[in-house]
Amino acid sequence: MSSYIPTYHAILDAPDLHIGYKNKRGDISIANHLNLHIYKGEMICLLGPNGSGKSTLIRTLAGMQKPLAGDIYIQNKRMHSGNLNDVAKQMSVVLTEKIDLSTITVFELVALGRFPYTNWYGKLTKNDTQAVENALIQVNLETYANRFFCTLSDGEKQRTMIAKALAQDTPFIMLDEPTAHLDLPNRIEIMKLLKNLARNTFKSILLSTHELDLALQLADRIWLMQSYKPMQCGTPEDLVLNGSFEQAFKKQSFNFDIADGLFKIVYEYTKAVSVEGEPIRLFWTKRALSRHGFKVEPKQTDIPHITVFDTAWEITHNNTKEQCSTIFELLIALSQKHIKY
Amino acid sequence: MQNKTRYFIILLILVPVCFSADILLGSTHIPFSIFVDMLRGIEIDETWRIIITELRLPRAIVAVFVGIALPISGLLMQTFFRNPLADPYVLGISTGASLGVALFSLGGGLGMVAIISNFGFASSWGLIIAACLGALMVMLLVVTIAPKVYDTTSLLIIGIMLGSVTSAVVSVLQFFSNPNELHAFLMWTFGSFSGLGWTEIIIMACFIVPLLIISFTMQKPLNALLLGENYAQGLGVRISLLRFQIIIVASLLAGVVTAFTGPIGFIGIAVPHIARMVFKTTNHKTLIAASILIGCNLLLLCDMISQLPGFQSSLPINTVTAMFGAPIVIFVILKGRKSRLHYS
């Protein structure tokens, strides 16, 4: 994987963009004074809590709704003045809309991506067929060309839609929550696939997502949207260090740990114990204890003390000792004791 | 040979076969040899000639027109609404035509229009104009409303509501009309291919041929529309223009046919589904051509059944199409419930 070098060649610019909905009683503003730039070959993750306006921004950038004010420029050309076919050659989209067609093959669906290039009859030239086949290879679906789309798994369907965007052969691809409804391996696979595409083909990719961990690890830049607050743009690291991340996702029930970049659940502690032992076994023992409301404290006389051995756990409490062979047994044993906090 | 090509060839061969059979069969049986003689330009008995050129031939041609117009109209509507049960009638176009006809034929009872043609019900020009105006009125209403509602589901509901209101007005008119007029109107609602002459056929052709060509040119954006309006726009389709085109073409196709033959149900829904089942594709390039061929054959067959040999009078064409169409609609619903196959 070659390393990403910022080129500052902007694919898309949107200076002073105001987004929202037009209404008879007036405009409903979602976000104002956005200054957006997307550079060649970078992957941008658009993050933000539900309702912060991610979809509105995607829809506006895709030309599906007009901005309240400001213009969008693709390759220095004003988008809303251009003809739709030209825009379709610059920008492709993958949306959350479900495709429910029983009798369309993967190849036919991906071939729809060639729409801006084919003639009025939609005839595929050799060039078009080649582009479709290449797109399928890039998403590892080359053997699926003649399968019916409806027989694919959710992950494969999403990859097909990405192949459609690739067949459209645009310098800029925009994806609205491409990892929604997918399981963890598929989520990681899709994100890595997109990252590799940005790296290897120098396409610019903008995707909205709720995968905070993956976005922190894979995004070149993050756009962080929050309701009623200005949008934060920057590398993941910049946003972590200046506290934007912690502030945006701060909730009572979990914390963003700036030390390791992970989100942690805040447990409610009702009881206390002390623990000692070998680091890895100790780590998982502590985790189980936290989940069950035990706060781990330094060794004291009046709280139970747990010693973690290689094969067993030993509880010392009020001068009695008890052996447990699993964490499950340990938790049961602890629950039978009267422990104060 | 590919299956697809084979099916197309079979359907293409079937069209002239069904067409000839439709001409030969009927209350008076025409010998095949006489038909062949006429085709070869040999003088035949005047009675046979009149039966063939003035009665059977126009009838078969009308059946072909209906077989072209209604399936395409239905196919366009199903893609437009992304709903397997949408067809021209959903937009209330046929009930609009019915209203026109009802105002004309039953209006006498209300003192609105007092003249009813002496030359039989279906050949009345006033009737045709009334039906076209009725269809056009509902169509314009739909076209006016269409840009104002964002999603197609709302438009579908508006279409159904418009249809309900229109048919309610028709019912009121029926209630106040005298028995003779009511009978004539009811005959029209049964649907019929007979009683239409060459003038009407030329008028129909003037509408149907250009509309057919336009729908062929629309197949590319229609395929993009299968992915939904947002994806289609992302591919460069001008959605507002395409919506307008679909509504106009589908409405006119259905409106013109309905005006001349009375409302014929189920063909608009059923034929595109048969085409999808046979050709196993969603590509409009194939579906438009397949729907036309299947529609022609099916309508000619329905017409043959409606005028079975030995019967002096013919069955209403609507009852015959319902016998074909209703089972297919039920099948589609059952299949859709199992796996939500065709559309969302």
Chai-1 contact restraints between the chains, C-beta under 6 A:
chainA,res_idxA,chainB,res_idxB,connection_type,confidence,min_distance_angstrom,max_distance_angstrom,comment,restraint_id
A,M64,B,N230,contact,1.0,0.0,6.0,A-B,restraint_1
A,L84,B,G236,contact,1.0,0.0,6.0,A-B,restraint_2
A,L84,B,R238,contact,1.0,0.0,6.0,A-B,restraint_3
A,N85,B,G236,contact,1.0,0.0,6.0,A-B,restraint_4
A,A88,B,L235,contact,1.0,0.0,6.0,A-B,restraint_5
A,A88,B,G236,contact,1.0,0.0,6.0,A-B,restraint_6
A,V93,B,G234,contact,1.0,0.0,6.0,A-B,restraint_7
A,L95,B,N230,contact,1.0,0.0,6.0,A-B,restraint_8
A,E97,B,G228,contact,1.0,0.0,6.0,A-B,restraint_9
A,I99,B,L227,contact,1.0,0.0,6.0,A-B,restraint_10
A,D100,B,R340,contact,1.0,0.0,6.0,A-B,restraint_11
A,D100,B,Y343,contact,1.0,0.0,6.0,A-B,restraint_12
A,D100,B,S344,contact,1.0,0.0,6.0,A-B,restraint_13
A,L101,B,L226,contact,1.0,0.0,6.0,A-B,restraint_14
A,L101,B,T282,contact,1.0,0.0,6.0,A-B,restraint_15
A,S102,B,L341,contact,1.0,0.0,6.0,A-B,restraint_16
A,S102,B,H342,contact,1.0,0.0,6.0,A-B,restraint_17
A,T103,B,K280,contact,1.0,0.0,6.0,A-B,restraint_18
A,T103,B,T281,contact,1.0,0.0,6.0,A-B,restraint_19
A,T103,B,T282,contact,1.0,0.0,6.0,A-B,restraint_20
A,I104,B,T282,contact,1.0,0.0,6.0,A-B,restraint_21
A,L112,B,A224,contact,1.0,0.0,6.0,A-B,restraint_22
A,F115,B,A224,contact,1.0,0.0,6.0,A-B,restraint_23
A,F115,B,L235,contact,1.0,0.0,6.0,A-B,restraint_24
A,P116,B,G236,contact,1.0,0.0,6.0,A-B,restraint_25
A,G122,B,K220,contact,1.0,0.0,6.0,A-B,restraint_26
